[in-house]
Amino acid sequence: MVRRKDKSKIRVHFAEEDEPRTMSSWLQQQASSRSAQLAATALLSGAAVAGAIFGIQALWRQVAVEDLKASIPGIDEDQSANGVRPF
């Protein structure tokens, strides 16, 4: 692939093609390509699933921290700690 700049437009020339094409025409071809659409869909769905997993984990972590903090008695409260029993 050879890139040439002429008249403020970038033209992309592939060895197997006779006529260079603009970047916008290449993007249009990729947008209509089934494999490109499949790759984009896979990328977006992967990002959505990863976001959902990380969001759920963050929520579980927040609930666990709140439960742990709620289980710690205050300084002024009586504690029901058991003493060490002799053997």
PEURDA-V886659 format. One record per pair of residues at least 4 apart in sequence whose ideal C-beta (glycine too) atoms are under 8 Angstrom apart, sorted by sequence separation. I is the first residue (numbers start at 1). J is the second residue. D is the distance in Angstrom with one decimal. If there is no record, write none. Layout:
((I J D) (I J D))
This chain:
((5 9 7.7) (13 17 6.7) (17 21 7.4) (21 25 4.5) (22 26 7.2) (23 27 6.3) (24 28 6.4) (25 29 6.5) (26 30 6.4) (27 31 6.2) (28 32 6.6) (29 33 6.4) (33 37 6.6) (34 38 6.3) (35 39 6.3) (36 40 6.3) (37 41 6.2) (38 42 6.3) (39 43 6.3) (40 44 6.3) (41 45 6.1) (42 46 6.1) (43 47 6.5) (44 48 6.4) (45 49 6.3) (46 50 6.2) (47 51 6.2) (48 52 6.4) (49 53 6.3) (50 54 6.2) (51 55 6.0) (52 56 6.4) (53 57 6.4) (54 58 6.3) (55 59 6.5) (56 60 6.4) (57 61 6.2) (58 62 6.4) (59 63 6.5) (60 64 6.3) (61 65 6.4) (62 66 6.4) (63 67 6.3) (64 68 6.3) (65 69 6.3) (66 70 6.2) (67 71 6.4) (68 72 7.1) (73 77 4.5) (5 10 5.8) (6 11 6.6) (21 26 5.9) (31 36 6.9) (4 10 7.8) (5 11 7.8) (30 36 4.6) (31 37 7.7) (73 79 5.5) (3 10 6.3) (4 11 5.6) (13 20 3.9) (3 11 7.4) (12 20 6.3) (13 21 8.0) (3 12 6.0) (4 13 6.6) (11 20 3.9) (12 21 6.1) (3 13 7.4) (11 21 6.8) (12 22 7.5) (1 12 6.5) (2 13 4.9) (11 22 6.0) (12 23 6.3) (1 13 7.0) (10 22 7.2) (1 14 5.6) (2 15 7.8) (9 22 5.8) (10 23 5.5) (1 15 7.2) (12 26 5.7) (4 20 7.0))
